Amino acid sequence: MKTRFPSALALAWLLTATLLTPRPATALVPPPGSLTATVSNNNLLLSFPTTTTNYYGLQTSPDLVQPWTNLQAGLQGYGLVKTVTLTNAISAGQGFYRTVTQPKPMQLLLPQGTAFAILGYDCGGISEQVYLTGFDPTNGYPTGNVDLKTSCSAGKAGTPPSVHTASVTVTWDFAGNVISYSTPATGAPANPMFIATDGFNDIVYNAGANAFIMVPVPAAPTDVTAVQSGDQFQVAWTPNGVNPIAITSSTLTATPVNSTNSVLTTTVTGSGTNGVILSLQPATEYQITAVSTTIGGSGPASIPTNVTTEVASIVPSAPTNVMASWTYTDGPITNDTLIATWSAPAPGDSPIDQYQITITSNGDTSATPSPSTQTVSGATLTAYFTADSNPGWSVTVQAHNAAGWGPSSTPITLGGL
């Protein structure tokens, strides 16, 4: 017999610990629509509308006082009503249920190259059956077992293929990368319905022979600080509302206030909490924010921190690694090309906006043109001169920023052709 639970009977069903009622999610966004139930023998069929292809999870609490725990995760909606069957739920005595929206899950696998290194064979592909067992108690990363299999033809009619198998215990990071593995597999036996949540609401679960991880979108970072060092901000922040080791990158942004100067951004890969914003303009107020990203997505920006850079007073140092060479044009010796290159020096306390390159003939006053000077932008590290290739030449380079011209590089000499 099937019995529908109308919302009006909610309090009555609470007494038998089989209440079904949608409740507001804590720190999670409840999906639209309502959760309904049908009793079928000892099973409970939970149904809810899905308006998009979002992912949903099903949670339970025995009394609304204890925390909600995950029953199922990664339930993808298709714009229709989704129904989940909880076997023996009536006798299990679980009382309250709710649905929550969740980030898109990521499937956890072994790279095929790693699988081949373990198995030693790859006959048209290696199949993987992955069963997560939980979070590593030492480092907190997801861990589980992977069963590998490939079948190789014997090459003779009537001869059965040779089957090669291996089982391996694997630890992944929160971006799905394999951190370590060992053989043979150890730990709990395969449980195709396993699900676990750590203290940061990271969820790992099995769906048949496949394994998945879901990581929440981070909250806004806190405690953002920025200290000027030369033409850079040294930025630090504290992750918030997320497992720190689950952060895949952080984006730092310095936005000029009441200025037409460029917005500056930098991305820090991994879970680091320090970064550098380059090319600050002098005497400029910047609004600095940080954004954390996981495989679940990017969170909101931090509360802005405003810092004003100092008036430029430190000129760049001398450029380094100055080199010169000829490009021979096989034409008149007064029409060859001298190419000068260099490496950018320390910029001082404002960005380098231009370089000045000077070439001077070595003792031959008839060489033309001598000396010759050229100015290029601060983003350029190469200069070209049309010059007489008979004599040798000396080449020097200077860098300029808002504080003025820095010292010249040590002269380097280029012989004639």
C-alpha positions in Angstrom: 0.0 0.0 0.0 1.2 3.5 -0.8 0.5 6.4 1.5 1.2 10.0 0.6 2.4 12.3 3.5 0.4 15.5 3.3 2.1 18.5 5.0 -0.8 18.8 7.4 0.1 15.5 9.1 3.7 16.5 9.7 3.5 16.8 13.5 1.7 13.5 13.8 4.2 11.6 11.9 7.0 13.1 14.0 5.9 11.0 16.9 6.6 7.8 14.9 10.0 9.0 13.7 9.0 8.7 10.1 8.2 12.4 9.4 9.0 13.7 6.0 9.2 17.5 5.8 11.3 20.0 3.8 13.3 22.2 6.2 15.4 25.4 5.5 19.0 24.4 4.8 21.7 25.7 7.1 24.6 27.2 5.1 23.1 25.6 1.9 20.6 26.8 -0.5 17.4 24.8 -0.6 16.2 24.0 -4.1 12.8 25.3 -5.3 9.7 23.2 -4.8 8.8 20.8 -2.0 9.8 17.3 -0.9 7.0 14.7 -0.8 7.0 11.0 0.2 5.3 7.8 -0.6 5.5 4.7 1.7 5.8 1.4 -0.2 6.0 -1.5 2.2 9.1 -0.7 4.3 10.6 1.7 1.8 10.3 5.4 1.5 10.0 7.1 -1.9 11.1 10.7 -1.8 10.2 13.0 -4.7 11.1 16.6 -5.5 10.9 18.8 -8.6 14.2 19.7 -10.4 13.8 22.9 -12.5 17.3 22.7 -14.0 20.3 20.4 -14.5 21.7 21.4 -11.1 22.9 18.7 -8.7 21.0 17.9 -5.5 21.7 16.0 -2.3 19.4 14.3 0.1 19.9 14.8 3.9 18.4 13.5 7.1 18.2 14.5 10.7 16.5 12.4 13.4 15.1 15.3 15.5 16.2 18.6 13.9 18.5 19.1 16.9 21.3 16.8 15.7 23.2 17.8 12.5 22.0 16.9 9.1 23.8 14.0 7.5 24.1 13.1 3.8 22.1 10.1 2.5 22.8 10.6 -1.2 24.7 13.1 -3.2 25.2 14.1 -6.8 21.5 13.6 -7.9 21.3 15.5 -11.2 18.1 17.2 -12.1 16.7 17.1 -15.6 13.8 19.6 -15.2 11.5 16.8 -14.1 10.4 15.2 -10.8 13.2 13.2 -9.2 12.4 10.2 -7.0 14.8 8.5 -4.7 14.0 5.2 -2.9 15.3 4.7 0.6 15.2 1.0 1.3 13.9 -0.1 4.8 13.7 3.6 5.8 10.5 3.1 7.8 12.0 0.6 10.2 15.3 2.6 10.3 13.4 5.3 12.2 14.9 8.4 10.4 12.7 11.3 11.0 13.3 14.4 8.9 14.5 14.8 5.3 15.5 17.7 3.1 17.1 18.3 -0.3 19.9 20.8 -0.9 21.6 22.1 -4.0 25.2 21.0 -4.4 28.2 21.8 -6.7 28.9 19.6 -9.7 30.7 16.4 -8.7 34.1 15.4 -10.1 34.8 11.8 -10.9 37.9 10.3 -9.3 40.0 8.0 -11.4 43.6 6.8 -12.0 45.2 8.3 -15.1 45.5 5.6 -17.7 49.3 6.1 -17.8 49.5 5.4 -14.0 47.1 2.4 -14.4 49.5 1.0 -17.1 52.5 1.5 -14.9 50.8 -0.5 -12.1 49.3 -3.2 -14.3 52.0 -3.6 -16.8 49.5 -4.3 -19.6 47.1 -2.2 -21.7 45.2 -4.2 -24.3 42.9 -1.7 -25.8 42.3 0.2 -22.6 42.3 -0.5 -18.9 38.9 -0.6 -17.1 38.7 1.0 -13.6 36.3 0.3 -10.8 36.7 2.9 -8.0 35.4 2.6 -4.5 36.0 5.4 -2.1 36.5 4.5 1.6 36.7 8.0 3.2 39.1 10.7 4.1 42.7 9.9 5.1 43.0 10.4 8.8 46.5 11.9 8.5 46.2 14.4 5.7 42.4 14.7 5.2 42.5 13.8 1.5 40.0 11.4 -0.2 41.2 7.8 -0.3 39.8 4.6 -1.8 40.6 1.5 -3.8 40.8 1.0 -7.6 40.4 -2.3 -9.3 42.2 -2.4 -12.7 41.5 -4.9 -15.5 42.6 -5.4 -19.1 42.1 -8.4 -21.4 44.7 -9.3 -24.0 43.9 -11.6 -27.0 46.1 -14.7 -27.2 46.2 -14.3 -31.0 45.1 -17.8 -31.7 41.6 -18.9 -32.6 39.8 -20.7 -29.8 42.3 -19.5 -27.2 40.8 -17.4 -24.4 42.3 -14.0 -23.8 44.6 -13.4 -20.9 43.2 -11.2 -18.2 45.4 -9.0 -16.1 44.1 -7.4 -12.9 45.4 -5.4 -10.0 44.0 -3.6 -7.0 45.5 -0.4 -5.7 44.9 2.0 -2.8 44.8 5.6 -4.0 44.8 9.0 -2.4 43.6 12.0 -4.4 43.8 15.7 -3.7 40.6 17.9 -3.8 41.2 18.7 -7.5 41.1 15.1 -8.5 44.9 14.6 -8.9 46.5 11.4 -7.6 48.8 12.2 -4.7 49.9 8.6 -3.9 49.1 5.0 -4.5 50.2 1.6 -3.2 49.6 -2.1 -4.0 47.9 -4.3 -3.1 44.8 -2.5 -2.1 44.1 -2.2 1.6 41.3 -0.9 3.9 37.5 -1.3 3.8 35.8 -3.6 1.2 34.0 -2.1 -1.7 30.7 -0.4 -0.8 28.9 0.9 -3.9 26.6 3.1 -1.8 29.3 4.6 0.4 29.1 8.3 1.3 31.1 10.4 3.7 31.5 14.1 4.6 34.4 15.8 6.4 34.3 18.8 8.7 34.3 21.2 5.7 31.3 19.8 3.9 33.4 18.1 1.3 31.5 15.0 0.2 32.9 11.8 -1.3 30.6 9.1 -2.5 30.3 6.0 -4.6 27.7 5.5 -7.3 28.0 1.8 -8.4 31.6 1.3 -9.5 32.3 5.0 -9.9 33.5 7.5 -7.3 33.0 11.2 -7.0 33.9 14.2 -4.9 32.1 17.5 -4.3 33.7 20.5 -2.8 31.7 23.6 -1.7 32.2 27.0 -3.3 34.4 29.0 -0.8 33.2 31.9 1.2 34.9 35.3 0.9 38.5 35.3 2.3 39.2 37.3 5.4 42.1 39.2 7.0 43.3 40.5 3.6 46.5 42.7 4.0 48.7 44.4 1.5 52.2 45.8 2.0 54.1 47.7 -0.7 57.5 46.5 -1.6 59.0 48.4 -4.5 56.5 48.4 -7.3 54.7 45.4 -5.8 52.0 44.6 -3.2 52.8 41.6 -0.9 49.3 40.3 -0.2 48.2 37.8 2.4 44.7 36.5 3.3 42.9 33.8 5.3 40.7 31.2 3.5 37.1 31.1 4.8 34.2 28.7 4.7 36.2 26.0 2.9 38.8 23.3 3.5 42.1 25.2 2.9 43.7 22.3 1.1 40.7 22.2 -1.3 41.5 25.6 -2.7 42.8 25.2 -6.3 43.7 28.9 -6.8 43.2 32.4 -5.5 42.8 35.6 -7.6 44.1 38.9 -6.3 42.9 42.2 -7.8 44.1 45.7 -7.2 41.6 48.3 -8.6 42.7 51.9 -8.7 40.3 54.3 -6.9 39.4 57.5 -8.9 42.1 56.8 -11.4 42.5 55.7 -15.0 45.4 53.4 -14.2 45.0 49.8 -15.1 43.4 47.2 -12.9 46.0 44.7 -11.8 45.3 41.0 -11.2 47.4 37.9 -10.4 46.5 34.3 -9.8 48.1 32.2 -7.1 47.9 28.5 -8.0 47.1 26.0 -5.3 46.2 26.6 -1.7 48.8 29.3 -0.9 47.7 32.3 1.2 50.4 34.8 0.0 50.8 36.5 -3.4 52.3 39.4 -5.3 50.6 42.1 -7.3 53.1 43.7 -9.8 53.5 47.0 -11.6 52.0 49.4 -9.1 51.7 53.0 -10.1 53.0 55.6 -7.6 50.8 57.8 -5.4 47.8 55.7 -6.3 45.0 54.4 -4.0 44.2 50.7 -4.8 41.3 48.6 -3.6 42.6 45.1 -3.0 40.4 42.0 -3.0 41.0 38.2 -2.9 38.8 35.4 -4.3 39.2 31.7 -3.6 38.4 28.9 -6.0 37.7 25.2 -5.6 36.5 22.6 -8.1 33.0 23.7 -6.9 33.6 27.2 -8.3 34.8 30.7 -7.3 33.5 32.3 -4.2 32.7 36.0 -3.5 35.4 38.6 -3.2 36.8 39.6 0.2 35.9 42.9 1.8 38.1 45.4 0.0 41.4 46.6 1.6 42.5 50.1 0.5 46.2 51.0 0.3 47.8 54.0 -1.3 51.2 53.6 -2.9 54.1 55.9 -2.1 55.4 58.7 -4.3 58.0 57.3 -6.6 61.6 58.0 -5.3 63.6 54.9 -6.2 64.9 54.7 -9.8 65.5 51.3 -11.5 68.8 49.5 -11.2 71.0 48.9 -14.2 69.7 46.4 -16.8 71.5 43.1 -16.9 72.5 40.4 -19.4 73.0 43.0 -22.2 74.0 41.3 -25.5 74.4 42.4 -29.1 74.6 40.7 -32.4 74.6 41.4 -36.1 72.0 40.6 -38.7 74.0 40.6 -42.0 72.0 41.9 -44.9 74.6 41.1 -47.6 74.3 44.7 -48.7 76.4 47.8 -48.2 78.5 47.6 -45.0 76.8 50.8 -43.8 73.4 49.2 -43.8 73.6 46.2 -41.5 71.4 45.7 -38.4 72.7 45.6 -34.8 70.4 43.9 -32.4 70.6 44.7 -28.7 68.8 42.7 -26.0 68.8 42.8 -22.2 67.0 41.6 -19.0 64.7 43.8 -17.0 66.3 45.1 -13.8 64.7 45.7 -10.4 62.1 48.4 -11.2 62.5 50.6 -8.1 59.2 51.7 -6.6 57.2 52.2 -9.8 57.1 50.3 -13.1 59.7 50.7 -15.8 58.1 52.8 -18.5 61.0 53.1 -21.0 64.5 52.0 -21.8 67.2 54.0 -23.5 69.8 52.1 -25.6 73.0 53.8 -26.8 75.6 52.4 -29.2 79.0 54.0 -29.7 81.7 53.0 -32.2 85.0 51.8 -30.7 87.5 54.4 -31.8 86.4 54.8 -35.4 85.1 58.3 -35.7 84.1 57.7 -39.3 81.6 55.1 -38.4 78.0 56.2 -38.7 76.0 56.9 -36.8 78.0 57.2 -33.6 76.9 57.5 -31.0 73.3 56.5 -31.7 70.5 56.5 -29.1 67.1 54.8 -29.2 64.2 54.7 -26.7 61.7 51.9 -26.4 58.8 51.1 -24.1 59.2 49.5 -20.8 57.6 46.3 -22.1 60.3 45.9 -24.8 63.6 44.2 -24.2 65.0 44.5 -27.8 66.3 47.3 -29.9 67.4 47.4 -33.6 70.0 49.8 -35.1 71.1 50.3 -38.7 74.8 50.7 -38.5 78.2 50.3 -40.2 79.4 46.8 -39.4 83.1 47.4 -40.0 84.1 48.8 -36.6 83.2 47.3 -33.2 80.5 48.9 -31.1 79.8 49.4 -27.3 76.2 49.0 -26.1 74.7 50.3 -22.9 71.1 50.3 -21.6 69.3 52.5 -19.0 65.8 52.0 -17.5 63.4 54.8 -16.5 60.4 54.9 -14.1 58.4 57.7 -12.5 61.4 58.6 -10.3 63.8 59.1 -13.2 66.6 57.4 -15.1 68.5 54.6 -13.5 72.3 53.9 -14.0 73.6 52.6 -17.3 74.5 49.0 -17.7 78.1 47.9 -18.0 79.1 48.4 -21.7 79.4 45.3 -23.8 81.4 45.3 -27.0 80.4 43.8 -30.3 83.0 43.4 -33.0 82.5 44.2 -36.7 81.7 41.6 -39.4 
